[in-house]
Amino acid sequence: MFREVCRAACILFWSPAVLLLAQESTVTWKGEPKTLEALRAEAPAVAETVGNWLHFADALHYRLVLSDDRRVLLGLSDTFARKPRKEHHEVEVMLELMRDTAMVTDRIIAPAGKEQPPFVIFSVRTADYPKLVAHVGELDSKLQEWAGQAGLLVTGFILSEPLVGAWIEDPAGVDEWHPYNELVHRTAELLIRARAPQLPAWLMLGLGWHVEDTVRSCVYCFPHRSSFVAATDHTDWGLWLANNFKKERREKAKKPAVLGVDEFVAWKPKVERDEFEGKAYIAFGVARYLAQEHTVQLQALAEKFNAATLKGSRIMTSETEWRTDPDYQMPAADQLALLQEVEKDFLVKVTDYFVKKKANERRAVAKKH
């Protein structure tokens, strides 16, 4: 009789319904597993995003972790598997970095008032990267061409629509690289893109670098860069600006003493060649100037840049239909006009800011005017 009871219990335990329950996919939030059904009951917008990625993550044996504020959904390989009753140490560090990143970014670009769907960031293995890119293409048919071409050519990406980013967990032959910086930079950009998805490359990257340097006290995230990275490229960006904007250095280079708008507004890094050089430092410096010296005006400025870019990139194909030019760039004169709305003699003031080494300051609290 006892044997029959045990056999019946085993059959019940291993029944398909119980197996399905035991293997139900979950996302980790504040150290605890949450089912999709539980999320639907308390945060429908979050659940929808999680639902788009949960089965994909399971198929690759990855896990999903929500930030404490549920603004970021982090995808991690089993390298970061949760230990019994305890979170992986590096995941705890990442969660703290995301909190710090949100705090710094929110000072310059305020979050939306109501709860928004979280954006997604994956730390992905090289072998799984093509699958991740393909899944993004499946989620948005407009990105299928990108997924089949450009998306496979770079080691990581940041997209505005959908709000998804990724970096490579195990890049080959890369010494000057740090995953925490990748996380901070991409989190900052996606927080900004949630409010202003279409900014000029110099401003988007510049703000990302500003936040990265503020949180990590160094810069390691170089989207599209393929050339040698010197030690000074990590920490001395403000010093580079101070040295290169000295009057004698500018005269020797046969450049005007004051920064020219053409020295940064048209800069856009490209996959096929390295265009880092000095324009990236200037982009960082101008963005930091705006973030530190004109914090209050920065969000309105970003919204104006976003609106102008959306309008300028729209190409009408008929009276009622249009397409978007992904390579559109605002004319330099239009960009300068917006910057001068923030401050008269904007370029003169930025040049003085560079020379006085203020771009090398990492201020814990941004100055507000």
C-alpha positions in Angstrom: 0.0 0.0 0.0 2.8 2.4 0.9 4.6 1.6 -2.3 1.4 2.5 -4.3 1.0 5.8 -2.5 4.7 6.7 -3.3 4.2 5.7 -6.9 1.1 7.9 -7.1 2.9 10.8 -5.5 5.8 10.5 -7.9 3.4 10.4 -10.9 1.7 13.5 -9.6 5.0 15.3 -8.9 6.3 14.6 -12.4 3.1 15.3 -14.2 3.3 17.9 -17.1 1.3 20.5 -15.2 3.6 20.3 -12.2 6.7 20.3 -14.4 5.4 23.4 -16.1 4.9 25.1 -12.8 8.4 24.0 -11.6 10.0 25.4 -14.7 8.0 28.6 -15.0 10.2 31.4 -16.3 10.9 34.3 -13.9 12.6 37.6 -13.7 14.5 38.7 -10.6 13.4 41.9 -8.9 14.9 43.1 -5.6 16.5 39.7 -5.1 13.3 37.7 -5.6 12.0 35.8 -8.6 8.8 37.2 -10.1 6.6 35.3 -12.6 5.2 37.1 -15.6 1.7 36.6 -14.2 2.7 38.3 -11.0 4.2 41.2 -12.9 1.0 41.6 -15.0 -1.0 42.1 -11.9 1.2 44.9 -10.4 3.1 46.5 -13.4 1.5 45.7 -16.8 3.9 47.9 -18.8 6.9 46.1 -17.2 5.3 42.7 -17.8 4.9 43.4 -21.5 8.6 44.2 -22.0 9.6 41.2 -19.9 7.3 39.0 -21.9 9.1 40.1 -25.1 12.4 38.8 -23.7 11.7 36.0 -21.2 11.6 33.0 -23.5 14.5 34.4 -25.6 16.6 34.6 -22.4 15.5 31.1 -21.3 16.5 29.6 -24.7 20.0 31.0 -24.3 20.1 30.1 -20.5 20.3 33.8 -19.7 18.5 35.4 -16.8 16.6 38.7 -16.6 17.0 41.2 -13.7 14.9 44.3 -13.1 16.5 47.3 -11.6 15.0 48.4 -8.2 13.0 51.2 -9.9 12.0 48.8 -12.7 13.3 51.2 -15.4 16.0 48.8 -16.6 15.7 45.2 -17.6 19.1 43.6 -17.6 19.9 40.4 -19.5 22.8 38.3 -18.2 24.4 35.0 -19.1 24.8 32.2 -16.7 28.2 33.7 -15.8 26.1 35.8 -13.4 23.8 33.0 -12.1 22.1 33.7 -8.8 23.5 31.7 -6.0 21.0 29.9 -3.6 19.3 32.6 -1.5 22.0 35.1 -2.5 22.5 37.3 -5.6 25.7 37.2 -7.6 28.1 39.8 -6.3 28.7 41.4 -9.7 24.9 41.7 -10.2 24.7 43.5 -6.9 27.4 45.9 -8.1 25.6 46.4 -11.5 22.3 47.2 -9.7 24.1 49.8 -7.5 25.7 51.3 -10.6 22.3 51.6 -12.4 21.0 53.4 -9.3 23.9 55.9 -9.4 23.6 56.3 -13.2 19.9 57.1 -13.0 20.5 59.6 -10.2 23.2 61.5 -12.3 21.2 61.3 -15.5 17.9 62.3 -13.9 19.5 65.6 -12.9 20.0 66.6 -16.5 17.1 64.8 -18.2 14.2 64.2 -15.9 12.3 60.9 -16.2 8.7 60.7 -17.3 6.2 61.2 -14.5 4.4 57.9 -14.8 5.8 54.4 -14.9 7.2 53.6 -18.4 8.1 50.2 -19.9 11.7 49.4 -18.9 14.4 49.6 -21.5 16.5 46.5 -22.1 20.3 46.0 -21.8 22.0 42.7 -22.5 25.5 41.6 -21.5 25.8 39.0 -24.3 28.4 36.5 -25.2 30.1 36.8 -28.6 28.5 33.5 -29.7 25.0 34.7 -28.8 25.3 38.2 -30.2 23.9 37.3 -33.7 20.9 35.7 -32.0 20.3 38.8 -29.9 20.4 41.1 -33.0 18.1 38.8 -34.9 15.6 38.9 -32.0 15.6 42.7 -32.0 14.8 42.5 -35.7 11.9 40.1 -34.9 10.5 42.5 -32.3 10.5 45.4 -34.8 10.2 44.7 -38.5 11.7 48.1 -39.3 15.0 46.8 -37.9 15.2 43.6 -39.9 17.6 45.2 -42.5 19.7 46.6 -39.7 19.7 43.2 -37.9 21.0 41.5 -41.1 23.7 44.0 -41.8 24.9 46.9 -39.7 23.8 45.3 -36.4 26.2 42.4 -36.9 29.2 44.7 -37.6 29.7 46.4 -34.3 30.5 44.9 -30.9 27.4 46.2 -29.1 24.7 48.7 -29.9 22.3 51.3 -28.5 18.9 51.8 -30.1 16.2 54.4 -29.6 13.3 52.4 -30.9 12.9 49.9 -29.3 15.0 51.1 -26.4 17.5 48.3 -26.3 21.3 48.2 -25.8 23.9 45.5 -25.6 27.6 45.0 -25.0 29.8 41.9 -25.5 30.6 40.0 -22.4 33.7 38.3 -23.8 35.3 40.6 -26.5 38.3 39.0 -28.2 41.6 40.8 -28.0 40.4 43.8 -26.0 42.4 44.9 -23.0 41.2 48.5 -22.5 37.6 47.5 -21.7 35.4 47.3 -18.6 31.9 45.9 -18.4 30.8 48.3 -15.6 31.6 51.3 -17.8 29.6 49.7 -20.7 26.7 49.3 -18.4 26.8 52.9 -17.1 27.3 54.5 -20.5 24.5 52.5 -22.2 22.1 52.9 -19.3 22.7 56.7 -19.4 22.1 56.9 -23.1 18.9 54.8 -22.9 17.6 57.0 -20.1 18.2 60.0 -22.3 16.8 58.4 -25.4 13.6 57.6 -23.4 12.9 61.3 -23.4 14.8 62.6 -26.4 15.5 59.7 -28.8 16.8 61.7 -31.7 19.8 63.8 -30.6 22.9 64.7 -32.7 25.5 62.1 -32.2 27.9 64.5 -30.5 25.3 65.4 -27.8 24.1 61.9 -27.2 27.5 60.4 -26.9 28.8 63.4 -25.1 26.2 63.1 -22.4 26.8 59.4 -22.2 30.5 60.0 -21.6 29.7 62.8 -19.1 27.6 60.4 -17.0 30.0 57.5 -17.4 33.0 59.7 -16.2 30.9 61.1 -13.3 29.9 57.7 -12.0 33.0 55.7 -12.8 35.7 58.5 -12.8 36.9 57.2 -16.1 35.8 56.5 -19.7 36.0 53.0 -21.2 33.0 52.9 -23.5 34.1 53.8 -27.1 31.3 52.9 -29.5 32.7 52.0 -33.0 36.3 52.7 -32.0 38.8 50.2 -33.3 42.2 51.9 -32.8 44.6 51.9 -29.9 43.3 53.3 -26.7 46.0 55.2 -24.7 45.8 55.5 -20.9 45.0 59.2 -21.1 41.9 58.3 -23.1 40.3 57.0 -20.0 40.8 59.8 -17.5 42.3 63.0 -18.9 39.6 64.2 -21.2 39.3 67.6 -19.5 43.1 68.0 -19.5 43.2 67.3 -23.2 40.7 70.0 -23.8 42.6 72.5 -21.6 45.9 71.8 -23.3 44.5 71.9 -26.9 42.6 75.1 -26.4 45.6 77.1 -25.1 46.0 80.2 -27.2 49.5 79.2 -28.4 48.4 75.6 -29.3 45.4 76.9 -31.3 47.7 79.4 -33.1 50.2 76.7 -34.0 47.3 74.6 -35.4 46.1 77.7 -37.3 42.8 77.6 -35.6 40.8 80.5 -34.2 41.2 80.9 -30.4 37.4 80.3 -29.9 35.9 76.8 -30.5 34.2 76.6 -33.9 30.8 74.9 -34.2 32.2 72.9 -37.1 34.6 71.2 -34.7 32.0 69.0 -33.2 28.4 69.3 -34.5 28.9 67.2 -37.6 30.9 64.5 -35.8 29.4 61.0 -36.1 31.5 57.9 -35.5 31.3 55.4 -38.2 31.8 51.6 -38.2 34.1 51.5 -41.3 36.7 53.9 -39.9 37.8 55.4 -36.7 36.9 59.0 -36.4 37.6 59.5 -32.7 40.5 61.9 -32.6 39.7 65.3 -31.0 36.1 65.7 -32.0 35.0 63.1 -29.4 36.7 65.0 -26.6 35.1 68.2 -27.7 31.7 66.5 -27.8 32.2 65.3 -24.3 33.4 68.8 -23.2 30.5 70.7 -24.7 28.0 68.1 -23.3 29.6 68.4 -19.8 29.5 72.2 -20.0 25.7 72.0 -20.7 25.2 69.4 -17.9 27.2 71.3 -15.3 26.7 75.0 -16.2 23.2 74.9 -17.7 21.5 72.0 -16.0 18.0 73.5 -15.9 18.0 74.4 -19.6 19.5 71.1 -20.8 16.2 69.1 -21.0 14.4 71.8 -23.0 17.4 72.0 -25.3 17.4 68.3 -25.8 13.7 68.3 -26.6 14.3 71.1 -29.2 17.1 69.1 -30.8 14.9 66.0 -30.8 12.0 67.8 -32.4 14.2 69.5 -35.1 15.9 66.2 -35.9 12.6 64.4 -36.3 11.2 67.1 -38.5 14.3 67.4 -40.6 14.7 63.6 -41.1 11.2 63.2 -42.5 11.1 62.9 -46.2 7.6 63.1 -47.8 7.1 60.4 -50.5 3.5 61.6 -51.2 1.0 64.0 -49.8 0.2 61.6 -47.0 3.2 59.3 -46.7 6.7 59.8 -45.6 9.9 58.0 -44.7 12.8 58.7 -42.3 16.3 59.5 -43.4 18.5 57.7 -40.7 21.6 59.7 -41.8 20.0 63.1 -41.4 22.0 65.7 -39.5 20.9 69.2 -38.5 22.7 71.9 -40.3 25.5 73.4 -38.2 23.9 76.9 -38.2 20.6 75.5 -36.8 22.5 73.7 -34.1 24.4 76.8 -33.1 21.2 78.8 -33.0 19.7 76.4 -30.5 22.9 76.5 -28.4 22.9 80.3 -28.4 19.4 80.3 -27.0 20.9 78.7 -23.9 23.6 81.4 -23.6 24.8 84.3 -25.7 28.4 83.8 -26.9 28.0 80.1 -26.2 31.2 79.1 -28.0 33.3 81.7 -26.2 32.0 80.6 -22.8 32.7 76.9 -23.7 36.2 77.7 -24.8 36.9 79.5 -21.5 35.4 76.5 -19.6 37.9 74.2 -21.4 40.9 76.4 -20.8 40.1 76.7 -17.1 40.1 72.9 -16.8 36.5 72.9 -15.6 35.7 69.9 -17.9 38.1 67.8 -15.8 35.8 68.3 -12.7 33.5 65.5 -11.8 30.9 67.3 -9.7 28.8 65.1 -7.5 26.0 67.6 -7.6 25.4 69.5 -10.9 25.3 73.3 -10.6 21.9 74.8 -11.2 21.3 78.4 -12.4 
